[in-house]
Amino acid sequence: MIQPGLSRISRLLRNTSMLWRAVHVAGTNGKGSVCAYVSAMLHSANVKTGRFTSPHLVDRWDCITIGETTVDESLFREAEETIRSRDSSADDKASEFEILTATAFEIFTREKVEIGVIEVGLGGRDDATNIIELPLVSVITKIGKDHQSILGNTMEEIARHKAGIIKHGVPCVVDATSQEAVLQVLRGTVQEVGAGPLLQVPLDQGQESARLGELFKNRDMEPHQQIHVELAYHAARLAVQQIAPKVRVSELLAGIELARWPGRLQTVNLAVLTDREEPVIVDGAHNPQSAEILASYVNKRIRLRHCPVTWMVAVSAGKSVRGLLSFLIQPEDNIVAVEFGPVDGMPWVSSADAASILEEARSLGVMGSLQNAESNVIDALKRAAKTAAGNPMVVAGSLYLVSDVLRLLRQSTAA
């Protein structure tokens, strides 16, 4: 259950001395990617860095890292037990996300990190992570429509929630490819609360832009990846200027090579689970904006002429199935619909009925093979691999589905 407000997280952290500083990241898409790049850059510059993103991917503690390494399960459970004990006697019980956020912050304090890179869970203003009072930098990635039942139905309403992390005297880096209505809200908030300076990315001048441009060319980065790296670079640069001003630009940029963000445009081999030897793309695209980015990548990089793409798809209940499929699927494509399993620590999350995905596909005129694997993820993988028959195959629609697939791969590899 989602419970906006900061009273419960304040209670959980009352006895935690949060001496570390933060880079706070909100937005609709790209938050986690930006956090991964910022964390890697700071680590490369020898800044002791913690990272907290959500949701977790395979294990509940894999959303918390220290120095680019996932925290030990034992440390996580010890810190979590401390936090839960603080909640035990309260009438207004904290949500699971508030417990998780407080656990991450407790770990950062115990491990004496210098900077915590923090991804907002939902929105910004009322999110548990906004207990951070004075971040080093606020970052807002591209804003689109998602979670409208909580954040509002207009771009302006959603933007006002995200803008809630903007603080007095704190530099702010924003994705300037958002709609102008969104940017007006963000600029207005910066002026209203006395934040700044405000950097609107991409910047198109100066030595830094030229250096980044060369890097993007050498790494053959997609446009959205370029934006994420530039947002991260300026956030990391502004952060270290305040705590370690002698850090050189080259040290930050070297961190790009270290950044890892599994579950997003990730290539995996499913040979241990299926008969397929060819690589498979797994991506957590779960809303129209991220689906459009994934579709662009697939169409540019892996879709073969006259060969359909086979999609294995699950969608969270309440998400727009049509909004996703309309970007991803072409008429000749194949779909294996499935339902992801229970999500550890997130009992309020459930999968949309697989049959409803196929109904939407038919209404969109999809003429390829349409199969319902119900709640059997391993069966869905085998069906999709057989249907693809060596042609492109993509797993998408939900990060929770990607989690199930990666978990199955880990179990099979360890067996």
Secondary structure, 3 states (H helix, E strand, C coil): CCCCCCHHHHHHCCCCCCCCEEEEEECCCCHHHHHHHHHHHHHHCCCCEEEECCCCCCCHHHHEEECCEECCHHHHHHHHHHHHHHHCCCCCCCCHHHHHHHHHHHHHHHCCCCEEEEECCCCCCCCHHHHCCCCCEEEECCCCCCCHHHHCCCHHHHHHHHHHHCCCCCCEEEECCCCHHHHHHHHHHHHHHCCCCEEEECCCCHHHHHHHHHHHHHHCCCHHHHHHHHHHHHHHHHHHHHHCCCCCHHHHHHHHHHCCCCCCCEEECCCCCCCCCCCEEECCCCCHHHHHHHHHHHHHHCCCCCCCCEEEECCECCCCHHHHHHHHCCCCCEEEECCCCCCCCCCCCCECCHHHHHHHHHHCCCCCCEEECCCCHHHHHHHHHHHHCCCCEEEECCHHHHHHHHHHHHHHHHC
